[in-house]
Amino acid sequence: MSKNGKILVVAGVIILFVVLLYLFGGSKREKQPEQFVTDVWLETYDPADRGPYGTHVLKELLDTVGLFGNFLQLNEELSTALKDNKDVNDIYFFIGAYNFLEDVDADYLFDFLLEGNTVFMACDEFPEPFISLITRDADSLLYEFSERDSVQRLQFTHPDLMNDSYESKYIYENKGRARAWEYMRSDIFSLFGDDTLFVLGTDEYSNANFLRIKYGAGNIFLHSTPYQFTNISMMKRRGFEYVEKVLAHIPPGRIQWDRYNLESHYSSEGDDTGGVEERRSILEFLMNNPPLLWASIVLLLGALFYAIFRGKRKQRIIPATEAKDNTSMQYITTLASLYLQENQHNKLIKLKERTFLNFLADHYYITSKDIDEKFISRVAMKSGIEKERIAEIFKLFSVLENKMGVTDEDLILLHQKIEYFYKKCQ
């Protein structure tokens, strides 16, 4: 090929590259105060996922605070994996867009509930096999608010919390997106005898998004906005505080986090498609995955340039030695940002004290700005715990909050005293 021919080919390739960049490059993204550097915006709700819609931050919160002790992860059917320890309040815990419970596991979970345990679900769509056991019409439980919006404002109904609201903004690809927020009807549950229903949380228009149903000897907590528990929501201060308040409503116990039913395990052998996945063209697949599309374009351009200029080299190419990147600081920075709110013992002490006071307010309706002899006496009378033990807890809170160097032994002692109260209180 002549010199002029090579110039024309290179010019044509450059023009083609500019055209492709213009057509597929997309518009400039708005700068957001908090961004996830990722192209994967899938709603996994997986506690191992550090992406926007994973729940890794919530998992770290439960690990660090120790409110529910060491929780279990369920990776099999409930009939095999879900445990019922008669000495503790076992909590079935699920967060996801949809819970793929099948009929057998739904019946097993219902029996688990009747034994006096707790069920917590946060879903965009609750499992019909289970909801049909506690409602008159499972299909009517959820409804969408009439207007789509990117923001909703949530609040709690407890007297100590009802004056505060929490703004929740739906983010997709680091930009606010309007969506239809879902809420729950509270008038379709099948209640018997001493069964009671409480609306624990609503939006600014009094649409219920957080319910507690005292069912038999157990408790059911339903939340219609699992997005609130994702990493991208909890990385914001108000989102983190909202989830803390939600968890404070759940009685202490042992959480068993269901990961198995985040996806369907139903066999498709008998369906209309014969269990065969629908085929898609390679071009359609590339167009739906921009990173893969650009990788293909770069690969083609590289191959073209190699074909044009490879013949000019007579000497064997000596490969350049790539310098190793030092990613240690980047790794440390990432960890620091994730555990920013979790590495100070003094903060954990304040959080434990706030959670303990919320427990007293929720179960015994006892609140006070001053922890005095009268307050401790009221708590002792209603809980059945000795005044001396309750006074020791608050005295330890006061000492450790003002102590400069709080040790692990101090935290263990405080945790043991609080756990004694939770297990022995009436």
N, C-alpha and C positions, 0 to 999 in steps of 0.2 A: 504494500500500500504506500502511495506517495505521501509526502509531507502534507500537501494541501488536503488530501483525502482524510488524513488523520485529524487535521484541524476541524474539518467539517463534521466528522463523526463526534468529536468531543463537544463541539458547540451544540449539536443536536441533542446529545445526552444531557447537557446542562439545561437546555430549554425544557426538555421533557421533565427533568427533576423539579424545576421551578413550577411547572404546571401542576404536577402531582402534589407538591407542597401546598399550592394555593387551594386545590380541590379538597384535599384530605387533612390539611393541617389543623383545621378547626379555629375557632375564635379564641382570643386571649382570655384566660381565666381571671375572674375577679380575685383580688387578694383577700384572704380571710384571716382573721386573727389566729385561728387554730386550723392547721391543715394536716391531712394524712397524705404522705408521699406514697401513693399506691394507685394502681390501676384496677385493683380487685375490690369492687364494692358489692360483694355478695352478702346477703343476710344469712350468715352461718349460725350466729348465736352460740358458737362453740367456745367453751371456757379456755381452750388452748389457742384460739385465734386472736392475734394482736391487731388485726385489721379493724376498720371502722365499725363493722357490724358484728364483731366477735364480742365475747363477754369476759375477756382476760382480766380487765381492771376489776370487775365485780369479784372474780375468783380471788384476786390478790387482796381485795378488801376483806373478804371472809377469812382468808388465811391469816391476815395480819391482826385484825381486831379480835378474833377468837370468840365472837359473840355466840356462835353455834358449835364451837369445838372443831374437831377435825371432821370435815364432811367427806362423804363417800361419793364416788362417781359410778353411775350405773351404765354399763356398756353391753348389757344383755336384756332380754325380756324381763318385765317386772316380776313375773311369776318365778323367775330364777334368781334375780339380783336384789330385789327390794326386801330389806330386812325389817323385822319388827322386834325391837328390844323392849320388853315390858317395863323396864326400869327407867326409860327415858322417853321423851316426846320425839318420835321419829318424824322427820319432815320430808315428804316427797316434794322435790323442787324442780320446776321445769320452766325454761325461758326459750321461746322460739316462735317463729312465724306460725307454725302449725304443729300440733302434737299428733303424731301418727300412731296413737294407741289403738290396738286392735281389741276386739270384744273380750277375749280371755283376760288380757292384762287390765282392761277397764273394770271387769268384775273383781279382779284381785285387788286393784287399787281401792275400790269401794269398800271391800271387807277390811282393808288396811285402815281406812278412814273410820269405820264403825268401831274399831278396836281402841279408839281414843287418840289416834295420831293426827297429823296435820298434812294438808295438801295445799301447795302453792303453785299456781300456774299463771304465767304471763304470756298471752298468745294473741296473735291477730285473728286466729280462728281456733276455737277450743275443740277438743276431740268429741265428736258426736256420741260415740259409745259410752263415754263417761258422763257427759252433760245430760244425756237422756235419762240417766238414773236419778238425777236430782232436780229436773225441771219438767214442766208439762209440755214444753215445745222447744227442743234444743236448737232448732233452726232460727228461732226468734230471739235468742239471747243477745246477739250483737246487732247493732244498727250503726249506720254512718251518719255523722252530722251533715246537715244539708249543704253547707258551704265548705269547699276545699280551701285549705290555707296551709302555709308552711309553718305556722306558729300556733301553739295552743298554750294556755296558762292553767296549770294544775294547782289544786289546793287540797288540804285534808279537812275532815269534818270534826276532828277532835277539838274541844274548846281551846286548848293551849296552842293549837297549830292553825286554826281556821283563818286567822288574820294574815297569814303569809301565803304568797303564791309563787309558783315556780314556772318560769317561761321555758318552754321546750320548742326548739326549732329543728325541723327536719332538714338534714344535710345530705346531699348526694353529689359525689364528685366535687366536694368542697364548695358547693353552692346551695343556697336555700331552694327547696323544691316544695310546691304545694302538694298536699296529699289529703285523702279523706281519712280523718281520725275516727276510730271506732269506739263506741261506748256500749254499756250493758243495761239491759232492762232488769229491774229488781223485783218485778211483780209476777214472774213466771216460775219461781222456785217452789218445789214441793216440800213444804215444811210440816212437821208433825210434832205434837206434844210440846216439848220445851225448845224445839228448834227455833232459832232466831237469825235474822239477817240484819247486817249493819252496812251502811254505805260509808266507807272509810275515806274515799277520795272522789273528787269531781273536777270538772273544768269550770271556767268562769260562768258558763251557762247552766250549771247544775246538772250536767250530764255525768252519770256515774262511770268511773273508769277503774275503781278499786272497791271490791266487796269482800266482806267476811260473813260466812254462813256457819253458824254453830250447828253442826249436823250430828245428831246423836251424841256420842262422847267425843267426837273429833271436831276439827275446824277446817273449813275450806277458805282459802284466800284466792280470789280471781282478779287479775289485772289485765286490762284490754290493750295496753300499750307496751309491748316488749322492747320497743325502740328506746325507752327510758333507761334500760339496763345495759345498753351497748357501750362499747369503748368510747365512741365519738360523743355520746351524750354525757357519760360520766367523767370525761376529761375536762368538762366545764364545771366550775365550782358549784353552781346552783344545781346542775344535774347530779353531781356527787351527793350533795346534801339531800336532794329529794329521795334518792335510793336509800340513804341512811334512815330517813324517816319511815319509808315503806318497811324496811327490815325490822325496825323497832316495834312494829305492830305484831310481828310473828312471835309466838311464845318460844322461849329458849328450848333448844333441843339439838338433835343430830340431823344435819341436812344430808339428804341423799339426792344428788344432782343427776337428773336423767339426761344423758347424752344420746342414748340409744334411739329414742323416738324423735330425734331431730330430723330424721330422714325415714322414708318409707322402706320397709322390708317385705312388702307384700309381693308375692310371686306373680308375674304377669303371664304365666303359661296359658291361662284360659281366656285371655282378653282377645279383642277383635284383631289386634295386630300380630297375634301369635308370639308376643314377647320380643319382636324385632324392632329395634330403634329406627325411626324414620331417617332416611338418608338425606344429606344436604350436600350441595356442590362445594367444591374447594373454594371457589371465588366467594360464595356467600359466607363460608366460615371465616375467610380472611377479612372480609369487610366488617364482620361483627366483632373482630378482635384487632383493634388499631395497632397495638404493639407488634403483633405478628405480621400485620400488613406492612408496617414500616421496616421490619426486619427483612421481609422478602424483597422489598424495593432496594434496600441497601445491598443485599446479597447479589441481586441482579446487576446493579451498578458496579459493584466490585468485580464481578465476573467479566463485565464488558471492558472495564479499564484494564484488567489483567490481560485480556485477549489482544487489546490494542498495543499495549506497551511491553508485553513480555518479550517479544522478539528482539528488542533493542539490547537486552542484557546478554553479554557473552560469558561473563564470569559468574560462577555460582553464587547465589545470594547467601550472604552471611546473616543469619537471624540475629536480630537485636535482643539483648538480654533485658527483659522487662524488670523494672524496679518493683520490689514488693511494697505494696501500700500498707502503711501502718494504720490499721483501723481501730486500734485500741481506744483512742480518745472518743471516736464516734460511738463505739460500743458503750463506754462509760457514760457518755452524755445521754444516750438512749435510756439506759437503766435509771439514771438520775431523774429524768423527766417522768418516768413511770412511777417511781417510788418517792416522788417529791413530798407527798403528804403522809408518808407512812414510816419514815425513818426516825422520828423523834419520840422517845418514850413518854415525854411529858404530854404530847398531843394525844397519845393512846390513852393515857390516864384520864384526860379531860373527856375524851370520847366515851370511855367506859362509864364515867360519872354521868354524862348526859344520857346514855342509854339506860343506866340504872334508874335515874329519875323518871325517864319516859315510861319505864316498866311500872313504876309505882303509880304514876298518873293514869296509865291505861288500865291497870288491873284493880287498883284500890281508890282511884280518883282522889289522890292525895297530892297536893302541890303546895309549895311554899318557897318564897325567896330566901328565907333564913332556915338553916338546919339547926333547930334548937331542940330543947328537951321535949317540948309539946309535939313537935313534928315526929320525933323518933318514937314517942309513946304511941301516937296514932298508927304509925307503920307497924309497930310491934303488936298492937291490939288486932289489927286486921290481918296481918300475915301469919301470926302465931309464932314468930321468931323472937328470941330473947332480946330485950332492949340492949343488953351489953354487946351482943354480936352486931346489931345494926349500928350502934355508936362506933364500934371498932372500924366498920367499913367507911363511914364518913370521916372518921379521924384519919384513917390511912389515905383517903382521897386528899385531904387537906395537907398532910405531911408531904406526900409525894409530889403534889403540884408545885410546892415551894422548894423542893429539894433540887439542888443543882445537878447531881449525878445519880440518876435513877438506874438501878441495876436490874438484871434479869430476875434476880431473886425477889426484889421488891414487887415486880410485876406478877410473878408466880403467886406470892403470898396474897396480893390483892385479888387475883383471879380465883384462888381457892375460897376466899371468904365470900365473894359474890356468888360463886357456883353453889356454895352451901345454902345460901339464901334462896336461890332459884329452885333447888331440889326440895327444900324443906318447907317452903312457904305454902300457905293454904290458897 
